[in-house]
Amino acid sequence: MEFSKPFAEISYKELMYMKAPTIPYTHCFTTRWGGVSEGFLESLNLGENRGDSEENVRENYRRLLEAVGLPEQKICFTRQVHGNHVRVVTDEDRRELFTPFKYEADGIVTNVRGLPLICFTADCVPVLLCDPEAGVAGAVHCGWRSTVSDILGAAVVKMTGLGASAEKLRAAIGPAIDMCCFETDAEVPQAIEKLLGGDCGEAFFAVGDTGKYMVDLKETNRLRLLQLGLKNENISVSDECTSCNCDRYWSHRKTRGRRGAQGALIVID
């Protein structure tokens, strides 16, 4: 896969995050650096359910919002379940950390200005979307199950329902596990073929006659966005593999689950 213009690395005090060239709104893809968490969660863990202390997680969020230039506030996020449900959210969906979730969804979209949206990953593909002319944005968690269940199709439907246009949508596919490290059984490429209608390009290849495949989820999601009507020049793709760079990003596979969570955040300015 040919990558687009590189993502920019932004440093603020000790915190480091990535920005995509296609997203004009305030946004970020966090790395694992710049927080206060300790041990195997060092240091910018954004997950509430990873065994971290409430004090550490709250401070990590405070630092993140400060780094991207946002006031400290409640953020909109959801319990992710590797499904394809996308929810339209408003200010009423802001959630206080360490309180019960109101709903489950792997994608959230909005047309509310100033409402930060965030999704979480640790190898899965984070996708940020926006139509700056219509004032619509979204954050989508694209694990392989969500991807082949066409969560991006659901997100585009919800966003066009808010006034966005597919051909004007801009997308950023963030750091995630790459083909070099994502080996699967046949069920994953078979599901990708079903999603894309056989037009799979270089989304996967067979590993000899082992019955195993190397899968490129970033490319799968890029191809699906093109099918949904996005223009190629409006899609940027990170060239970083979370598994290869597990000193920089959280990787569930590399650490066998002993990890924190990074976030992909976007807010309509």
Wavefront OBJ file of the C-alpha trace (Angstrom):
o trace
v 0.000 0.000 0.000
v 1.244 3.477 -0.837
v 0.991 5.763 2.160
v -0.202 9.333 1.919
v 1.590 12.409 3.206
v 3.123 11.456 6.580
v 1.376 12.146 9.844
v 2.971 14.916 11.911
v 4.535 14.179 15.286
v 3.544 16.784 17.866
v 5.220 17.192 21.245
v 3.789 19.143 24.167
v 5.815 19.017 27.349
v 6.353 15.268 27.856
v 3.321 14.210 25.818
v 3.618 13.160 22.172
v 0.808 12.561 19.680
v 0.242 12.305 15.933
v -1.818 14.494 13.610
v -3.148 13.569 10.175
v -2.785 15.848 7.134
v -6.395 15.308 6.023
v -8.175 16.402 9.218
v -8.555 20.196 9.649
v -10.254 19.996 13.061
v -8.482 19.679 16.398
v -7.587 16.001 16.642
v -4.906 13.563 17.726
v -3.785 9.954 17.752
v -2.075 9.458 21.084
v 1.087 7.493 21.718
v 1.885 5.802 25.022
v 4.155 8.637 26.169
v 3.482 11.696 28.275
v 1.346 10.408 31.137
v 1.824 9.416 34.756
v 0.887 5.724 34.747
v 3.529 3.296 35.967
v 4.752 -0.255 35.514
v 3.531 -2.064 32.395
v 1.035 0.803 31.909
v 3.753 3.430 31.550
v 2.840 6.137 30.793
v -0.142 7.637 28.884
v -2.766 4.991 29.516
v -6.298 6.182 28.669
v -8.081 2.941 29.551
v -10.186 2.788 32.704
v -10.281 -1.009 32.758
v -6.586 -1.850 32.433
v -5.779 -1.989 36.137
v -4.628 1.616 36.431
v -5.510 3.928 39.308
v -8.327 6.439 38.892
v -5.932 9.220 39.865
v -3.478 8.312 37.106
v -6.108 7.992 34.387
v -7.701 11.317 35.285
v -4.327 13.046 35.154
v -3.569 11.436 31.792
v -6.795 12.853 30.355
v -6.057 16.269 31.825
v -2.652 16.255 30.146
v -4.108 15.106 26.836
v -6.729 17.844 26.715
v -4.140 20.453 27.634
v -1.783 19.198 24.926
v -4.388 19.545 22.144
v -5.560 22.925 23.424
v -8.908 21.953 24.923
v -10.278 22.941 28.336
v -10.667 20.204 30.914
v -14.115 18.677 30.389
v -16.139 15.497 30.058
v -15.506 13.666 26.782
v -17.893 11.595 24.692
v -16.898 7.948 24.446
v -18.538 4.568 24.619
v -18.071 0.958 25.641
v -16.531 -0.660 22.568
v -17.682 -4.219 21.823
v -16.240 -4.969 18.353
v -19.620 -4.454 16.716
v -20.860 -2.176 13.942
v -23.197 0.129 15.856
v -22.603 3.848 15.291
v -24.313 6.357 17.551
v -25.099 10.018 16.930
v -24.061 11.860 20.089
v -24.736 15.257 21.649
v -23.599 17.118 24.738
v -25.899 14.882 26.785
v -23.621 11.938 25.934
v -20.571 13.365 27.670
v -19.412 10.886 30.306
v -17.548 11.291 33.561
v -14.614 8.906 33.904
v -15.195 5.825 36.066
v -18.975 6.033 35.870
v -21.235 3.420 34.225
v -21.523 3.476 30.448
v -24.914 4.472 29.073
v -24.574 2.486 25.859
v -22.346 0.325 23.667
v -21.084 1.413 20.246
v -17.876 1.221 18.249
v -18.457 4.468 16.385
v -19.694 7.884 17.448
v -20.529 10.860 15.218
v -21.753 14.372 15.910
v -22.509 17.804 14.495
v -22.107 19.483 17.889
v -19.320 22.018 17.935
v -16.861 21.701 20.807
v -17.820 18.114 21.732
v -14.693 15.904 21.911
v -15.151 12.380 20.559
v -12.668 9.617 21.284
v -12.232 5.948 20.433
v -9.666 3.570 21.907
v -7.290 1.066 20.336
v -4.289 -1.117 21.059
v -3.730 -2.690 17.594
v -7.218 -2.172 16.100
v -7.594 0.559 13.489
v -8.740 4.008 14.669
v -10.474 6.054 11.970
v -11.320 9.743 12.313
v -13.788 11.265 9.858
v -15.072 14.763 9.167
v -16.841 16.948 6.652
v -15.598 20.453 7.514
v -18.137 22.130 5.223
v -21.099 20.409 6.879
v -19.618 20.548 10.392
v -19.781 16.813 11.084
v -17.156 14.556 12.695
v -16.767 10.965 13.842
v -14.445 8.566 15.654
v -14.631 4.882 14.715
v -13.013 1.822 16.289
v -12.274 -0.622 13.470
v -11.148 -3.949 14.842
v -11.351 -6.729 12.273
v -14.838 -7.789 13.367
v -16.151 -4.215 13.200
v -14.405 -3.691 9.880
v -15.934 -6.708 8.146
v -19.327 -5.865 9.699
v -19.055 -2.591 7.728
v -18.894 -0.151 10.591
v -17.492 2.472 8.211
v -20.555 2.087 6.019
v -22.729 2.651 9.073
v -20.674 5.695 10.058
v -20.977 7.291 6.624
v -24.761 6.745 6.667
v -25.032 8.425 10.079
v -22.811 11.324 9.005
v -24.665 11.957 5.759
v -27.834 11.943 7.842
v -26.343 14.910 9.698
v -25.679 16.748 6.434
v -22.256 15.458 5.422
v -21.395 14.470 1.860
v -19.407 11.296 1.195
v -17.306 12.932 -1.510
v -16.406 15.759 0.876
v -15.632 13.531 3.851
v -12.043 13.452 5.014
v -10.588 10.448 6.776
v -7.511 9.551 8.780
v -6.590 5.924 9.392
v -4.349 5.962 12.434
v -1.558 3.796 13.846
v -2.593 0.136 14.085
v -1.190 -3.344 13.656
v 0.109 -3.766 10.115
v 0.191 -6.666 7.690
v 3.716 -7.519 8.863
v 2.369 -8.564 12.278
v -1.292 -9.510 11.771
v -1.512 -13.213 10.974
v -4.989 -14.776 10.910
v -6.908 -17.866 9.896
v -8.940 -17.936 6.681
v -12.097 -16.495 8.273
v -10.688 -12.956 8.252
v -9.729 -12.710 4.549
v -12.964 -14.484 3.625
v -14.926 -11.852 5.545
v -12.886 -9.093 3.874
v -13.710 -10.519 0.445
v -17.390 -10.489 1.365
v -17.189 -6.884 2.581
v -15.328 -5.576 -0.452
v -17.087 -7.739 -3.014
v -13.888 -9.444 -4.135
v -12.068 -6.162 -4.908
v -9.487 -6.702 -2.176
v -6.343 -5.358 -3.798
v -3.437 -6.005 -1.417
v -5.527 -6.375 1.728
v -4.158 -9.854 2.493
v -2.020 -12.698 1.191
v -1.697 -16.401 1.966
v 1.317 -17.676 3.907
v 2.232 -20.597 1.650
v -0.052 -23.577 2.179
v -0.252 -23.153 5.960
v -3.858 -21.988 5.987
v -2.669 -18.704 7.508
v -2.918 -15.212 6.038
v -1.238 -11.870 6.605
v -3.928 -9.185 6.729
v -3.734 -5.418 6.212
v -6.668 -3.892 8.118
v -5.599 -0.344 7.269
v -5.777 -1.127 3.551
v -9.086 -2.927 4.007
v -10.580 0.169 5.625
v -9.049 2.473 3.008
v -10.568 0.423 0.200
v -13.946 0.445 1.929
v -13.842 4.231 2.295
v -13.195 4.542 -1.434
v -16.184 2.287 -2.119
v -18.293 4.509 0.123
v -17.537 7.527 -2.040
v -14.571 9.201 -0.358
v -11.891 10.642 -2.610
v -8.448 9.072 -2.435
v -6.798 12.430 -1.793
v -9.026 12.930 1.258
v -7.803 9.754 2.982
v -4.551 9.651 4.933
v -3.050 6.460 6.340
v -0.489 6.165 9.114
v 2.570 4.112 8.190
v 3.198 3.042 11.800
v 2.589 -0.486 13.064
v 1.619 -0.622 16.728
v 3.095 -4.098 17.145
v 6.457 -3.207 15.588
v 6.531 0.008 17.626
v 5.236 -1.264 20.967
v 7.667 1.022 22.793
v 5.716 3.928 21.253
v 2.169 2.537 20.999
v 0.063 0.082 22.959
v -0.109 -3.330 21.265
v -2.448 -6.011 22.564
v -0.827 -8.767 20.515
v 2.753 -7.869 21.307
v 2.161 -7.596 25.059
v -0.379 -10.457 25.215
v -2.887 -8.136 26.809
v -0.629 -6.455 29.379
v -1.113 -2.976 28.020
v -2.905 0.319 28.250
v -5.066 2.036 25.637
v -4.384 4.901 23.252
v -6.993 7.222 21.898
v -8.027 8.875 18.636
v -9.739 12.170 19.422
v -11.539 14.725 17.258
v -13.582 17.838 18.010
v -15.417 20.234 15.688
v -13.748 23.613 16.205
l 1 2 3 4 5 6 7 8 9 10 11 12 13 14 15 16 17 18 19 20 21 22 23 24 25 26 27 28 29 30 31 32 33 34 35 36 37 38 39 40 41 42 43 44 45 46 47 48 49 50 51 52 53 54 55 56 57 58 59 60 61 62 63 64 65 66 67 68 69 70 71 72 73 74 75 76 77 78 79 80 81 82 83 84 85 86 87 88 89 90 91 92 93 94 95 96 97 98 99 100 101 102 103 104 105 106 107 108 109 110 111 112 113 114 115 116 117 118 119 120 121 122 123 124 125 126 127 128 129 130 131 132 133 134 135 136 137 138 139 140 141 142 143 144 145 146 147 148 149 150 151 152 153 154 155 156 157 158 159 160 161 162 163 164 165 166 167 168 169 170 171 172 173 174 175 176 177 178 179 180 181 182 183 184 185 186 187 188 189 190 191 192 193 194 195 196 197 198 199 200 201 202 203 204 205 206 207 208 209 210 211 212 213 214 215 216 217 218 219 220 221 222 223 224 225 226 227 228 229 230 231 232 233 234 235 236 237 238 239 240 241 242 243 244 245 246 247 248 249 250 251 252 253 254 255 256 257 258 259 260 261 262 263 264 265 266 267 268 269
